[in-house]
Amino acid sequence: MSSNTTQRNWKDKLHEIIYEADTPAGKLFDIVLLIFILASIALVMLESVEHIDRKYHKILYYGEWLVTILFSIEYIARVITVRKPWKYIFSFYGIVDFLSTIPMYLSFIFAGSHALVTLRALRLLRVFRILKLARYLGASNQLKDSIIASRVKIAVFLFAVLVTSVIFGTIMYLVEGEENGFTNIPKSVYWCIVTLTTVGFGDIAPQTPLGQFITSIIMILGYGIIAVPTGIVSAEYVRSSNKKDKELAEGKTTEQLHLNSQVCSNCNSGNHKDNSNFCHKCGYNLHT
């Protein structure tokens, strides 16, 4: 067996562990990484509490370096196990992984008391690690697909809400006037959005009986509006779940369905159809 073949074999095995969770090793990798992500987020939060940081600064500091080294190894492993590293580096998760790894290394560059404020801001980039959580939660993919499938309906709904806010905001500007805080139409539209979403800051309030009547209508309308996006996404989520149940009822095994999550080691693309032999994006053999 040639050295190139041996190198490709260990890269393929490592790729399967890192990018897929269908094997025991892949599941274990995801669980360990999840624990370290949560630990890292906890370290960032504890460090922001002054009296805790003052008392346990060294422990937090060394803990953060441990997590940084682990994520650095993970990042390098993700880069070297794909045939086209730039595809991963400039992907969404690639950028998130990079931003969540570099802050501790930047501390060597921005050393000195004059740069402490800048360093503190840069180290906040570590919160990007929370975005890595979604990658390891299987149900998040189904939720993401449901939101994407509902994007047109949600966009139309949001546009309708915006139009409603402009109309009611303009009406309230005419009814209440500058003397009651509605000094211009943009500010009136802002008030309408705050009221429609049931937030109600209270910085502007209607004073006239007609304005208060219109406000009551807007608030009641707001309760109905809140439920619409949830209903749209929920319906799509149920449809997606029923589709998967139907596939299982037709005799497809769990292993066949898991093949949908197989990730191409050439272009890093996922979501392949059942029993796919080649990548739907670049044509690379998935079983090579």
C-alpha positions in Angstrom: 0.0 0.0 0.0 1.5 3.4 -1.0 2.0 6.2 1.4 -0.6 8.4 -0.5 -3.2 5.7 0.0 -2.3 5.3 3.7 -2.5 9.1 4.1 -5.9 9.2 2.4 -7.2 6.4 4.6 -6.5 8.1 7.9 -7.8 11.4 6.5 -11.0 9.7 5.4 -11.4 8.1 8.8 -10.7 11.4 10.6 -13.2 13.1 8.3 -15.9 10.6 9.1 -15.3 11.1 12.9 -15.3 14.9 12.7 -18.0 15.7 10.1 -20.4 12.8 10.6 -22.2 11.5 13.8 -23.4 8.1 12.5 -20.5 6.2 14.0 -19.8 5.6 17.8 -16.5 7.5 17.4 -18.3 10.4 15.6 -20.9 10.6 18.4 -18.2 10.5 21.1 -16.3 13.3 19.3 -19.5 15.5 19.2 -20.3 14.9 22.8 -16.8 15.8 24.0 -16.7 18.9 21.8 -20.1 19.9 23.2 -18.9 19.7 26.7 -15.8 21.8 25.9 -18.0 24.4 24.1 -20.3 24.7 27.1 -17.3 24.9 29.4 -15.8 27.6 27.3 -19.0 29.7 27.4 -19.1 29.3 31.1 -15.5 30.5 31.4 -16.2 33.6 29.4 -19.3 34.4 31.5 -17.4 33.8 34.8 -14.5 35.9 33.7 -16.8 38.9 33.1 -17.8 38.8 36.8 -15.2 41.0 38.5 -15.0 39.4 41.9 -14.9 35.9 40.5 -12.2 36.8 37.9 -10.1 38.5 40.6 -10.3 35.4 42.9 -9.9 32.6 40.2 -8.2 34.4 37.4 -5.4 31.8 37.0 -7.8 28.9 36.9 -10.0 30.7 34.3 -6.9 31.7 32.3 -5.5 28.2 32.1 -8.9 26.7 31.5 -9.4 29.1 28.6 -6.0 28.1 27.1 -6.9 24.4 27.4 -10.1 25.0 25.4 -8.3 27.2 22.9 -5.7 24.5 22.2 -8.4 21.9 21.8 -10.3 24.1 19.4 -7.1 24.9 17.5 -6.5 21.1 17.0 -10.1 20.7 15.9 -9.9 23.6 13.4 -6.6 22.2 11.9 -8.1 18.7 11.7 -11.2 20.1 9.9 -9.0 21.9 7.4 -6.6 19.0 6.6 -9.4 16.3 6.2 -11.2 18.0 3.3 -9.9 18.0 -0.2 -10.7 21.7 -0.7 -9.8 23.4 2.6 -10.9 26.8 1.4 -14.4 25.6 1.1 -14.4 25.0 4.8 -12.3 28.0 5.8 -14.6 30.5 4.2 -17.8 28.7 5.1 -20.1 30.0 7.9 -18.9 27.4 10.4 -15.3 27.8 9.3 -15.4 31.5 10.0 -17.1 30.9 13.3 -14.5 28.3 14.3 -11.7 30.7 13.4 -13.2 33.7 15.2 -13.8 31.6 18.4 -10.2 30.3 18.4 -8.0 33.3 17.7 -8.7 35.7 20.7 -6.3 34.0 23.1 -3.5 34.1 20.4 -4.3 37.8 19.8 -3.3 38.4 23.4 0.3 38.0 22.4 0.0 40.6 19.7 -2.0 43.2 21.7 0.1 43.0 24.8 0.7 46.0 27.0 -1.5 48.2 29.2 -2.4 50.6 26.4 -4.2 47.8 24.5 -6.1 46.3 27.4 -9.4 47.8 26.3 -8.9 46.5 22.7 -7.9 43.1 24.0 -11.0 42.9 26.2 -13.2 43.6 23.2 -11.3 41.0 21.0 -11.6 38.3 23.7 -15.4 38.7 23.5 -15.1 37.0 20.1 -15.1 33.8 22.2 -18.8 34.0 22.5 -19.0 32.9 18.8 -18.4 29.4 20.2 -22.1 29.3 21.2 -22.8 29.2 17.4 -20.9 26.0 17.2 -23.6 24.3 19.3 -26.1 24.1 16.5 -23.7 21.9 14.5 -23.9 19.1 17.2 -27.7 19.2 17.8 -29.3 16.8 15.3 -32.8 18.3 15.5 -31.4 21.8 14.6 -31.0 20.6 11.0 -34.7 19.8 10.7 -35.6 23.1 12.3 -33.2 25.0 10.0 -34.8 23.3 6.9 -38.3 24.2 8.2 -37.3 27.8 8.6 -35.7 27.9 5.1 -38.8 26.3 3.6 -41.0 28.9 5.3 -38.9 31.9 4.3 -41.2 33.2 1.6 -44.3 33.0 3.8 -42.4 34.6 6.7 -41.0 37.4 4.4 -44.5 38.2 3.1 -45.9 38.2 6.7 -43.1 40.6 7.9 -43.8 42.9 5.0 -47.5 43.0 5.9 -46.5 43.8 9.5 -44.2 46.6 8.3 -47.0 48.1 6.1 -49.4 47.9 9.0 -46.9 49.7 11.3 -46.4 52.5 8.8 -50.2 53.0 8.3 -51.0 52.9 12.0 -47.9 55.0 12.8 -49.0 57.7 10.4 -52.6 57.7 11.8 -51.3 58.1 15.3 -49.1 61.0 14.2 -52.2 62.7 12.8 -54.4 61.9 15.9 -51.9 62.6 18.7 -49.6 65.2 17.3 -46.3 66.6 18.5 -47.7 67.8 21.9 -48.2 64.1 23.0 -44.8 62.9 21.9 -45.6 61.8 18.4 -43.2 64.4 16.9 -42.7 62.8 13.5 -43.9 59.8 11.4 -40.7 57.6 11.9 -41.0 58.0 15.7 -44.7 57.2 15.5 -43.9 54.1 13.4 -41.3 53.0 16.0 -44.1 53.4 18.7 -46.4 51.3 16.6 -43.8 48.5 16.2 -43.1 48.5 19.9 -46.8 48.3 20.7 -47.6 45.8 18.0 -45.0 43.4 19.3 -46.4 43.8 22.9 -43.0 45.2 24.2 -44.4 48.5 25.4 -41.4 50.6 26.6 -43.8 53.4 27.7 -41.5 56.2 26.4 -44.4 57.4 24.2 -48.1 57.0 25.2 -51.3 58.2 23.6 -53.3 60.8 25.5 -56.4 61.4 23.4 -59.5 59.0 23.7 -59.3 58.3 19.9 -55.5 57.5 20.2 -56.1 55.2 23.1 -58.9 53.4 21.2 -56.6 52.9 18.2 -53.8 51.7 20.6 -56.2 49.0 22.0 -56.8 47.7 18.5 -53.1 47.6 17.8 -52.4 45.7 21.0 -55.1 43.1 20.3 -53.8 42.7 16.8 -50.3 42.2 18.2 -51.3 39.0 20.1 -52.5 37.5 16.8 -49.4 38.6 14.9 -47.0 36.9 17.3 -48.6 33.5 16.7 -48.4 33.6 12.9 -44.6 33.0 12.3 -44.7 30.2 15.0 -47.6 28.6 13.2 -45.9 28.8 9.8 -42.6 27.2 11.0 -44.5 24.6 13.1 -46.6 23.5 10.1 -43.4 23.0 8.0 -41.7 21.2 10.8 -44.6 18.8 11.2 -44.6 18.2 7.4 -40.9 17.4 7.5 -41.4 15.0 10.4 -44.3 13.3 8.6 -42.1 12.9 5.5 -39.4 11.1 7.5 -42.0 8.9 9.2 -43.4 8.0 5.8 -39.9 7.0 4.6 -39.5 4.8 7.6 -43.0 3.2 7.0 -42.0 2.5 3.4 -39.3 0.2 4.7 -36.2 2.4 4.6 -33.8 1.6 7.5 -32.4 4.1 9.9 -29.0 3.5 8.3 -30.4 4.5 4.9 -31.9 7.7 6.3 -28.7 8.5 8.1 -27.0 8.6 4.7 -28.7 11.9 4.2 -26.3 13.4 6.7 -23.2 12.1 5.0 -20.7 14.9 4.2 -18.6 15.0 1.1 -14.9 15.0 1.9 -14.1 16.9 -1.3 -16.4 20.0 -1.1 -17.8 19.6 2.5 -21.4 19.5 1.2 -24.1 17.6 3.0 -27.8 16.6 2.8 -27.4 13.9 0.2 -30.3 11.8 -1.0 -30.8 8.2 0.2 -28.3 5.7 -1.3 -26.3 8.5 -3.0 -23.0 7.3 -4.4 -21.8 10.7 -5.6 -21.9 14.2 -4.2 -24.8 16.2 -5.6 -22.6 19.3 -5.7 -19.2 18.3 -7.0 -19.7 14.7 -8.2 -17.1 13.2 -5.9 -17.5 9.5 -4.9 -18.9 9.5 -1.4 -17.7 6.0 -0.7 -14.1 6.5 -1.9 
